[in-house]
Amino acid sequence: MKKYGFIGAGNMGFPLLKGAISIAGAQNVTFSTPFKEEMERIKEQTGVEYSPDTATLADESENIVICVKPQMLESVYADLSKVGIKGRTVISIAAGVSCASLYEGIRQDVRIARIMPNTPAMVGEGMSCICFSEYGGGFSEEQKKDVTGLFEAVGRVEVMNEAMMNVATCANGSSPAYVFMFIEALADSVVALGIPRKTAYKLVAQTVMGSARLMLETGEHPGVLKDNVCSPGGTTIAAVEALEECGLRNALMQATKACYEKSLELGRKK
C-alpha cells in the first residue's frame, strides 16, 4: 500500500507530491488527475507511478490527500464510494470545507485532517494550518506525524482547532495574493521614478522575504521592527504616515473580513 495518494496535482497538489517524495520515497507515493497527458508529464518529472482513477488510488493508499477545489468534491465522494477505505486517513486542502462535511460526503469511517496550506509551498516556504478531527477514532501520534511530516516537507506547520481554520484562510491561505499585490505596487512606484522593472521586483521581493525572516528569527514584535526603521523626521516615518492616511491597515482588515465571509459561504455549500 502506498504511503500517500494524491487526488489532484495542481498548484498545491504538485508541491505536496514532491514533499511526499522527499520523506517517503517515490515508490510510496501515487497520484491521479483527470488528464492522461498531465499524469505522464508528472510521472516523467518525479518518477512517481500514477493511478488510473481516483477509486484505484484510494484503494491502494494509506493517506488519501484531496487536492481539489471545493466544487469538485462531489465527484471525489462518488469515486471514493466505490471502494472500502474504512480506517484510512483522508487529508483535505479544500478551502472552507469542514471535517464534518467531508465525513458526511465520504460516508465511510475514516480519519479526517483538514489543512489550509499556501502557494509558497512551491519553494519549500509554505505555511500550513492543520486540524485533526475525532472522526474515525481520531489520530494516533504516529498518524499525526504522517500528516504533519508531509506539510513540514514544504514549509512550516501550525496545528489548531477547527473553529479557527476559516480565519487561518485569511492569514495564510489567501494572503500570498495580497503580498504579491504589495510587491507589484511598490515595484511600480519605483519604476515610475526610474528604476528598471526587473531590478525593482528584485529589490522589493528580497526586502519582503528578508523582513519576514527577520521577524520570524528574532521573535520581535512587528511594531518594534517597524520602529527600528523609522528615524525621527526621516524618510520612512514620512512614508508610514502616508500609508496610514491612505488606510493600509483598514484595507487589510476589510480584505480579511471579505475572505472570511467567502470561506464560510464555501463551507455552507458543502
N, C-alpha and C positions, 0 to 999 in steps of 0.2 A: 504493500500500500504506500502511495506517495505521501510525503510529509505535508506538502502544501499543494492545493489545486486552485488555480485562479480562473474565475469566471469573468472574462474580460481582461484585456491587457492594453488599455489605452494610456492616457496621460498619467493616471495614478497607478493603474494596474501594472504597467510595464516596469517602472522603477521598483515597485514592491516585488515583482517577479525576480528582478535582478538581486534584490536584497535577500530573498529566499534562497537563491542560488549560493550567495556568499556564506550563508550559515548552515545550509542543509545539503548543498551539492546539487548539480543539475539533475542527477539521477533520482532525486527525491522530490522533484517539482514537476508539475504538469500544468497545462492551461488550455483554455478553449475560447475562441471568438467565433462570431458568425461568418467570418470571411477566410476562406481557404488560403488565398494568397498572403494575407496578413499572418496567418499561422505559420506558413512556410518561411516567411521572412524572419519572424521571431525565432523560429527553430534554428535557422541558419546563424542568426546573431548570437544566440545564447547556448545552443546545444541542448535545449530542453525539448523533450518529446511532447507533442500536443495530444489532447483527447479529441475524438471526432465530434463529440457533442457534450452538452452540459451534464446530461444524465450519466454518461460514462465517466466523466471527470469526477462527479460526486461519489460515484460508486467506488472509485479507486483512490480517494483522498481522505486523509485523516483530518486535515484542517481545510475547510472549503471557504475560499476567500472571494466574496462577492464584490466585484469592482465595476459595477454598472450604475447608471443613473436611476433615480427612484422610479421613473416612469417605465423602466424595463423590468421591474421586479416581478410583475405578474407572470411574464413568460419564464422567468427563472424559477418561480414557485412551481409552475406547471411541469418543468423539466425535473425538478427535484422530487416531485411526487411519483416519478416513475421508478425510483429506486429506494431501497431502505437505508437511511442514514442515521438511524437512532444511535445515540451515544457519540456522534461526531461533534466537532466544533465548527460552527459557522461564524465567519468573521465578515462583517459588512461595513463598507465605507459609504453607503448610500445616505446622502445628506438628509437630515430631518426625520429619518425613519427609525422609530423606536424599537427596542428589543421586543416588546410585546407584539408590535405589528409584524415583525419578522417571524416570531414564533407562531403567530396565528396564520401567517401566509404559508409557512413551510409545513405546518401541521404534522410534524414529527418531533419526538422528544430529543432535541439537540441542545447543546450548549451554544449560547449566542454572545458574541462580543461585538459591540458597536464602536466604530472607530471614526474619528474625524482627522484625517491626515491633511497635508497640503503639498503643493507642487514643488517646493524646494527639495522634496524627497528625491527629485530627479538628479540632484547633485549631492545627495547624501547629507543634506542640511534641513531635512523636514522636521516639522513639529506635529506630533500625533497625539491626540487625546483618546483615551481608551476607557470604555465602560464594560465591566464584566457583569453579565446578568446571572440570576439564580436559576434560570431555566435549564432543563436537562440535568438537574442535580448540582449545578454550579461547577466551578473550576477548581481543580487541584492546583497546587503551586507549580507543578511541572507543566500543566496545561496552560497556566497563565504565562509561563516563560516562553512557551511556543508562540504565543500571540505577541507579547512584548518584544521578544527577540526579533521577530520579523520587522517590526517598526523601528526598533533600535538600530537595525542594519541600515536604515536610510535616514537617521537623524535622532532626535530626542523624543522622549515619551513622557506623558503625564497621565496617570490613572485617576479617574474622577467618578463621582456619582452621576447617574444618567440625567438627573434633573439639570445638570449644568452643560450637557452636551450640545444643546441648541445654542447656548451662549458661546460655547467654545468655537462653534462655526464662525462666529463673528470675530473671535480673537485670532484664530489661526487658519481656519479653512478658507474663508473668503478674502481675508486681509492681504494676501500677497498681491491681489489686484490693486488695492489702494497704494501699496508700496511702489508698484510699478508705475502707477499714475503719478506719484510724487517724484519718482526718478525722472520720468519723461518731462514733467512740468518744470522741474528745477533745471534740467538739461536745456530745455527750450529757452529758459530765461537767460542762461549764459551764452547760448548760441546767438541770441538777439544782441548780445554785447560783444560778439566777435570770436568766441571760442569755437573751433570746428566741432561738428556734431559728434563724431566718433570720440574725440577727446572729452567732450562734455559728458557723454554717457559713462566713460571710464572713470572720470573724476567723481561723479555723483554716485555711481553704483559701488565703487570701492569705499567711499565715505559712509554710505548706508551700512554696508557689510561690517566695516571696521567699528562703527559706532555701536551696532548691535552686539558685536563680540566684546567690546569694551564693557558694556553694561553686564553681559552675562558672566564674564570672567572676574570682574571686580565686585559684583553684587551691589554696586552703588545705586541709589535711587536715581531715576532718570532726571528728576528735577535738579539734583546735585550736579550731575554731569552736564546738564544744560547750563547751570550757573557758572560752572568752571570755564565755559567758553565765552560767557558774557562779561567782558570787561566793562567797567563803568564808562559810560559815554562813548562806547565803541561801536564798531560796525554790526556786531552780532545782536546786541540788545536793540539796535535800531530795526534790524530785520525781524526780531521776535515781536517787537511792538506792532510792526506792520501785519504780521501773521495773526496776532490777536485781534487787531482791528478788522481783519477780513474773515474772522470766525473759523479759524482752522480747527480748534477744539470742538466747537459746536457741530461743524460739518462732519467730523468723525463720529461724534455721538449720534447724530441723525442717521449716518450710514449704518451704525451698529443696530439701531432700532429697526431700520428697514430690513436688514439682513436677518435679524432675529424673528421678525414677524413672518418673513418669507419661509424661514426654516420651519416655523410652527405650521404654516399653511401646507408645506410639502408633507409634513408628518400626518396632518389630518386627512390627506388624500389617500393614505395607505391603510 
